[in-house]
């Protein structure tokens, strides 16, 4: 409580993919005043003090994980731990919000293509990557969507480097083991098993994602109103829509394809049951 009376710690973190497939984390850690980012911290809360605190805290941060296959292990920060003060663009310029944002954006955007990973999941959605669907009485039925492979696309056809393809294959194979089911490696194989968000932050660091979504929603609503030539909405009144236009009925093309697939799978299940499957 004594520390929070004079300063508050906030952070923003981004995950950067390396070409070798590993994930590096870059975190911007900042000291604010007791009321948040609208107030500077106390005078002795300098960058060197914050650096010393981070270096002291990192070796103490540990977490224990257990597995039926490898037992219990303790995870901690390794040797590749580097703390640097974020400098401004020039020796005579101040460290601005734009400079910090540029630092974060550099690694966030670099991560998009450095590793050569894919932007969509590789597991077969109808069978959830298992290669088979379970009938009501528990009997597995080979998935017709992926021919029992559990993959939406064959690994040999993926436009990735051989090293990345092997890491994806490893994720898919390990994902079949019961002891690794909870980390969902098959679902996140296209991200080499990493299922975290590329960007996270503390609530006090800056504006929230909810506030950004609300701002975008309000802007789009206003643009649509101006484009349609509608009057400005009074927040104290209730808008009543008295006209509805008929647009159509039935499935969309994508919905029709999905419905046909579900019907085909149900037919196979009925045929299997009628032939005495158990």
C-alpha positions as CSV (number, residue, x, y, z in Angstrom):
1,X,0.0,0.0,0.0
2,X,2.9,2.4,0.7
3,X,4.2,2.0,-2.9
4,X,0.8,2.6,-4.5
5,X,0.5,5.8,-2.6
6,X,3.3,7.3,-4.6
7,X,3.4,5.4,-7.9
8,X,1.6,2.8,-10.0
9,X,3.1,0.2,-12.4
10,X,1.5,-0.3,-15.8
11,X,2.7,-2.3,-18.9
12,X,2.0,-3.2,-22.5
13,X,3.3,-6.5,-24.0
14,X,3.6,-7.8,-27.6
15,X,4.7,-11.3,-28.8
16,X,7.2,-11.4,-31.6
17,X,7.7,-14.5,-33.7
18,X,11.3,-15.3,-34.7
19,X,12.1,-17.0,-38.0
20,X,13.2,-20.1,-36.0
21,X,9.7,-20.4,-34.6
22,X,10.3,-19.2,-31.1
23,X,8.2,-16.4,-29.5
24,X,9.9,-13.4,-27.9
25,X,8.1,-11.1,-25.6
26,X,8.6,-7.3,-25.6
27,X,7.1,-5.4,-22.7
28,X,6.9,-1.7,-22.1
29,X,6.8,-1.2,-18.3
30,X,6.0,2.3,-17.0
31,X,5.8,4.0,-13.6
32,X,2.8,6.4,-13.3
33,X,1.6,8.6,-10.4
34,X,-0.8,7.2,-7.8
35,X,-3.8,8.3,-9.9
36,X,-2.6,6.6,-13.1
37,X,-1.2,7.8,-16.4
38,X,-2.6,11.3,-15.9
39,X,0.0,12.0,-13.2
40,X,3.8,11.6,-13.2
41,X,5.4,9.4,-10.5
42,X,7.4,10.7,-7.6
43,X,10.8,12.2,-8.4
44,X,12.9,9.3,-7.3
45,X,11.0,6.8,-9.5
46,X,13.6,7.1,-12.3
47,X,14.3,4.8,-15.3
48,X,17.3,3.4,-13.5
49,X,15.2,2.5,-10.4
50,X,12.6,0.8,-12.6
51,X,15.4,-1.1,-14.4
52,X,16.9,-2.4,-11.2
53,X,13.5,-3.4,-10.0
54,X,12.8,-5.4,-13.2
55,X,16.2,-7.2,-13.0
56,X,15.5,-8.1,-9.4
57,X,12.0,-9.4,-10.0
58,X,12.6,-11.4,-13.1
59,X,14.7,-14.3,-11.5
60,X,12.1,-14.6,-8.8
61,X,9.2,-15.1,-11.2
62,X,8.7,-18.8,-11.5
63,X,5.8,-21.2,-12.2
64,X,5.5,-24.9,-11.7
65,X,3.8,-27.1,-14.4
66,X,3.0,-30.8,-14.1
67,X,2.5,-33.5,-16.8
68,X,1.9,-37.2,-16.6
69,X,4.6,-37.7,-19.3
70,X,7.5,-35.5,-17.9
71,X,6.5,-35.0,-14.3
72,X,6.8,-31.5,-12.7
73,X,9.0,-28.8,-14.1
74,X,9.7,-25.2,-13.0
75,X,9.6,-22.5,-15.7
76,X,11.4,-19.2,-15.3
77,X,13.1,-16.5,-17.3
78,X,16.3,-17.6,-19.1
79,X,19.5,-16.0,-20.1
80,X,17.8,-14.1,-23.0
81,X,16.5,-11.4,-20.7
82,X,17.3,-7.8,-21.7
83,X,16.2,-4.6,-20.1
84,X,16.6,-1.3,-22.0
85,X,15.4,2.2,-21.6
86,X,13.3,3.2,-24.6
87,X,15.0,6.2,-26.1
88,X,13.6,8.9,-28.2
89,X,14.3,9.2,-32.0
90,X,16.9,11.9,-31.5
91,X,19.3,12.9,-28.8
92,X,17.6,16.3,-28.4
93,X,14.0,15.1,-28.7
94,X,11.7,14.0,-25.9
95,X,10.4,10.5,-25.3
96,X,6.9,10.9,-26.6
97,X,3.9,8.6,-26.7
98,X,4.5,8.3,-30.5
99,X,8.0,7.0,-29.9
100,X,6.8,4.3,-27.4
101,X,4.0,3.3,-29.8
102,X,6.6,3.0,-32.7
103,X,8.7,0.7,-30.6
104,X,5.7,-1.6,-29.8
105,X,4.5,-1.5,-33.4
106,X,7.9,-2.4,-34.8
107,X,7.8,-5.8,-33.1
108,X,4.1,-6.3,-33.5
109,X,4.2,-5.9,-37.2
110,X,7.5,-7.7,-37.6
111,X,5.9,-10.7,-36.0
112,X,3.3,-10.9,-38.8
113,X,5.7,-12.3,-41.4
114,X,9.0,-13.1,-39.7
115,X,8.2,-16.7,-38.9
116,X,6.2,-17.6,-41.9
117,X,3.3,-19.0,-39.9
118,X,-0.2,-19.2,-41.2
119,X,-3.2,-16.9,-40.4
120,X,-5.8,-19.6,-40.0
121,X,-6.3,-22.9,-38.1
122,X,-5.3,-26.1,-39.7
123,X,-7.5,-28.6,-37.8
124,X,-10.6,-30.0,-39.4
125,X,-13.5,-28.2,-37.7
126,X,-16.2,-30.9,-38.3
127,X,-14.2,-33.4,-36.2
128,X,-12.2,-30.9,-34.2
129,X,-9.0,-32.4,-35.5
130,X,-9.7,-35.9,-34.1
131,X,-10.1,-37.5,-37.5
132,X,-13.4,-39.0,-36.5
133,X,-16.7,-38.1,-35.0
134,X,-18.3,-40.0,-32.2
135,X,-21.7,-41.6,-32.7
136,X,-24.3,-41.3,-29.9
137,X,-23.2,-44.7,-28.5
138,X,-19.5,-43.7,-28.5
139,X,-18.3,-45.5,-31.7
140,X,-15.9,-43.3,-33.8
141,X,-16.9,-42.7,-37.4
142,X,-14.1,-41.5,-39.8
143,X,-14.6,-37.9,-40.7
144,X,-15.5,-37.5,-44.3
145,X,-14.4,-33.8,-44.4
146,X,-10.8,-34.6,-43.8
147,X,-10.7,-38.3,-44.7
148,X,-9.7,-39.1,-41.2
149,X,-6.5,-37.0,-41.1
150,X,-7.9,-34.3,-38.7
151,X,-6.4,-31.7,-40.9
152,X,-8.2,-29.0,-43.0
153,X,-5.2,-28.9,-45.4
154,X,-2.4,-31.5,-46.1
155,X,0.9,-30.4,-44.5
156,X,2.7,-31.0,-47.7
157,X,0.7,-28.2,-49.4
158,X,1.3,-25.5,-46.8
159,X,3.3,-22.5,-48.1
160,X,5.8,-22.5,-45.2
161,X,9.4,-23.4,-44.7
162,X,10.4,-26.9,-43.9
163,X,11.4,-26.1,-40.3
164,X,8.0,-24.4,-39.7
165,X,6.2,-27.4,-41.3
166,X,7.9,-29.8,-39.0
167,X,7.0,-27.7,-35.9
168,X,3.3,-27.7,-37.1
169,X,3.5,-31.5,-37.5
170,X,4.9,-31.9,-34.0
171,X,2.0,-29.8,-32.6
172,X,-0.5,-32.0,-34.4
173,X,1.1,-35.2,-33.2
174,X,1.5,-34.1,-29.6
175,X,-2.1,-32.7,-29.6
176,X,-3.3,-36.3,-30.0
177,X,-1.8,-37.3,-26.6
178,X,-4.3,-37.2,-23.7
179,X,-1.8,-35.5,-21.4
180,X,-1.5,-32.5,-23.8
181,X,-5.2,-32.2,-24.6
182,X,-5.8,-29.3,-22.3
183,X,-3.3,-27.0,-24.1
184,X,-5.1,-27.6,-27.5
185,X,-2.0,-27.9,-29.7
186,X,-4.0,-29.1,-32.7
187,X,-6.2,-26.0,-32.6
188,X,-3.2,-23.7,-32.4
189,X,-0.8,-25.7,-34.6
190,X,-0.8,-22.9,-37.2
191,X,0.7,-20.6,-34.5
192,X,3.2,-23.3,-33.5
193,X,1.3,-24.0,-30.4
194,X,1.3,-20.5,-29.0
195,X,-2.3,-19.6,-28.1
196,X,-1.7,-16.3,-26.4
197,X,-2.8,-12.9,-27.8
198,X,0.0,-11.0,-29.6
199,X,-0.8,-7.9,-27.5
200,X,-1.9,-7.5,-23.9
201,X,-1.7,-4.7,-21.4
202,X,-2.7,-3.5,-18.0
203,X,-6.0,-1.6,-17.9
204,X,-4.2,1.5,-16.5
205,X,-1.6,1.6,-19.3
206,X,-3.9,3.3,-21.9
207,X,-7.4,3.2,-23.2
208,X,-9.3,-0.2,-23.2
209,X,-10.3,-2.3,-26.2
210,X,-13.9,-1.8,-25.2
211,X,-13.6,1.9,-25.4
212,X,-11.9,1.7,-28.8
213,X,-14.8,-0.6,-30.1
214,X,-17.4,1.9,-28.8
215,X,-15.6,4.8,-30.5
216,X,-15.5,2.9,-33.8
217,X,-19.1,1.9,-33.4
218,X,-20.2,5.5,-32.8
219,X,-18.1,6.7,-35.8
220,X,-19.6,4.2,-38.2
221,X,-23.1,5.0,-37.0
222,X,-22.5,8.7,-37.5
223,X,-21.0,8.1,-41.0
224,X,-24.0,5.9,-42.0
225,X,-26.5,8.5,-40.7
226,X,-24.8,11.3,-42.7
227,X,-24.6,9.2,-45.8
228,X,-28.3,8.3,-45.6
229,X,-29.2,11.9,-45.0
230,X,-30.9,11.2,-41.7
231,X,-31.4,13.7,-39.0
232,X,-29.2,13.8,-36.0
233,X,-30.4,11.4,-33.3
234,X,-31.5,12.9,-30.0
235,X,-30.2,10.6,-27.2
236,X,-33.3,11.5,-25.1
237,X,-35.7,10.1,-27.6
238,X,-36.5,6.5,-28.8
239,X,-36.2,5.8,-32.5
240,X,-39.2,3.8,-33.9
241,X,-38.8,2.0,-37.2
242,X,-42.1,1.6,-39.0
243,X,-41.0,0.1,-42.3
244,X,-39.4,-3.3,-43.1
245,X,-38.1,-4.4,-46.5
246,X,-38.1,-8.1,-47.5
247,X,-34.6,-9.2,-48.5
248,X,-35.1,-13.0,-49.0
249,X,-35.4,-16.4,-47.3
250,X,-33.6,-19.6,-47.0
251,X,-29.9,-20.4,-46.6
252,X,-27.0,-18.3,-47.9
253,X,-24.6,-20.1,-50.2
254,X,-22.2,-20.8,-47.2
255,X,-25.1,-21.8,-45.0
256,X,-26.5,-24.2,-47.6
257,X,-23.0,-25.9,-47.9
258,X,-22.8,-26.3,-44.2
259,X,-26.4,-27.7,-44.0
260,X,-25.6,-30.2,-46.7
261,X,-22.5,-31.4,-44.9
262,X,-24.4,-31.8,-41.6
263,X,-27.2,-33.7,-43.4
264,X,-24.6,-36.0,-45.1
265,X,-22.9,-36.8,-41.8
266,X,-26.3,-37.6,-40.1
267,X,-27.1,-39.9,-43.0
268,X,-23.8,-41.8,-42.6
269,X,-24.6,-42.2,-38.9
270,X,-28.1,-43.5,-39.6
271,X,-26.7,-46.0,-42.2
272,X,-24.0,-47.1,-39.7
273,X,-26.6,-47.7,-37.0
274,X,-29.0,-49.5,-39.5
275,X,-26.1,-51.9,-40.5
276,X,-25.7,-53.0,-36.9
277,X,-22.8,-50.7,-35.9
278,X,-22.2,-50.5,-32.2
